[in-house]
């Protein structure tokens, strides 16, 4: 029989250092649901796998954004419809003798 499995829980300060962001950003990520977390005694805690999963998701999103921007650069931009040049001076209407 094996004993209980212990998982080290990481504080928001440590998570912020690990991710390279501020503590407030960590709190915002948790509130928006983008960063998995758990509350222990009313305080936020993270596991190593929570932080690594978030890093992986950010890397995948960055790669997709990079590929989309490269594809946009490779495609020629659509040219706008040609417009008539604007007249610089008002048209002079010649009066005719009647």
C-alpha positions as CSV (number, residue, x, y, z in Angstrom):
1,X,0.0,0.0,0.0
2,X,1.3,3.5,-0.9
3,X,1.1,6.5,1.3
4,X,-0.7,9.8,0.5
5,X,0.7,11.8,-2.4
6,X,1.8,15.2,-1.5
7,X,1.8,18.0,-4.0
8,X,3.7,21.3,-3.4
9,X,1.3,24.2,-3.6
10,X,2.7,27.4,-5.0
11,X,1.7,30.9,-3.7
12,X,0.7,33.8,-6.0
13,X,4.0,35.4,-5.4
14,X,5.9,32.4,-6.5
15,X,3.6,31.9,-9.5
16,X,4.1,35.5,-10.6
17,X,7.9,35.0,-10.4
18,X,7.6,31.7,-12.3
19,X,5.5,33.2,-15.1
20,X,7.3,36.5,-15.2
21,X,4.3,38.7,-14.5
22,X,3.0,40.7,-11.5
23,X,0.9,39.2,-8.7
24,X,-2.0,41.3,-9.9
25,X,-1.8,39.7,-13.3
26,X,-1.9,36.3,-11.7
27,X,-5.0,37.3,-9.8
28,X,-6.6,38.6,-13.0
29,X,-5.8,35.3,-14.9
30,X,-7.4,33.3,-12.1
31,X,-10.5,35.6,-12.1
32,X,-10.9,35.2,-15.9
33,X,-10.5,31.4,-15.7
34,X,-7.4,31.3,-17.9
35,X,-5.1,30.1,-15.0
36,X,-6.2,27.0,-13.1
37,X,-6.0,27.4,-9.3
38,X,-7.5,26.2,-6.1
39,X,-8.3,27.9,-2.9
40,X,-6.9,26.7,0.4
41,X,-8.2,28.5,3.4
42,X,-9.6,31.2,1.1
43,X,-6.2,31.9,-0.5
44,X,-5.1,31.1,-4.0
45,X,-2.7,28.2,-4.6
46,X,-1.3,26.6,-7.7
47,X,0.4,23.4,-8.6
48,X,3.4,23.2,-10.9
49,X,1.2,21.5,-13.5
50,X,-1.2,24.4,-13.4
51,X,1.5,26.9,-14.3
52,X,3.1,24.7,-16.9
53,X,-0.3,24.2,-18.6
54,X,-0.8,27.9,-18.7
55,X,2.7,28.4,-20.2
56,X,1.9,25.8,-22.9
57,X,-1.4,27.5,-23.7
58,X,0.3,30.9,-24.1
59,X,3.0,29.3,-26.3
60,X,0.4,27.7,-28.6
61,X,-1.5,30.9,-28.9
62,X,1.6,32.9,-29.7
63,X,2.6,30.4,-32.4
64,X,-0.9,30.6,-33.9
65,X,-0.8,34.4,-33.9
66,X,2.7,34.4,-35.5
67,X,1.6,32.0,-38.2
68,X,-1.5,34.1,-38.9
69,X,0.6,37.3,-39.2
70,X,3.1,35.6,-41.5
71,X,0.2,34.4,-43.7
72,X,-1.2,37.9,-43.8
73,X,2.1,39.4,-44.9
74,X,2.6,36.8,-47.6
75,X,-0.8,37.5,-49.2
76,X,-1.0,40.7,-51.3
77,X,-3.2,43.4,-49.9
78,X,-6.4,44.1,-51.7
79,X,-6.2,47.3,-53.6
80,X,-9.0,49.8,-53.0
81,X,-11.2,50.8,-55.9
82,X,-9.8,53.6,-58.0
83,X,-11.2,57.0,-57.3
84,X,-11.4,60.0,-59.6
85,X,-9.0,62.6,-58.7
86,X,-10.5,65.5,-56.8
87,X,-10.7,68.8,-58.7
88,X,-8.6,71.5,-57.2
89,X,-10.6,74.5,-58.4
90,X,-14.3,74.9,-58.7
91,X,-15.6,74.3,-62.2
92,X,-16.2,77.6,-64.1
93,X,-19.5,77.7,-66.0
94,X,-19.3,79.9,-69.0
95,X,-22.3,82.1,-69.6
96,X,-23.8,82.0,-73.0
97,X,-25.4,84.8,-74.8
98,X,-29.1,84.4,-75.2
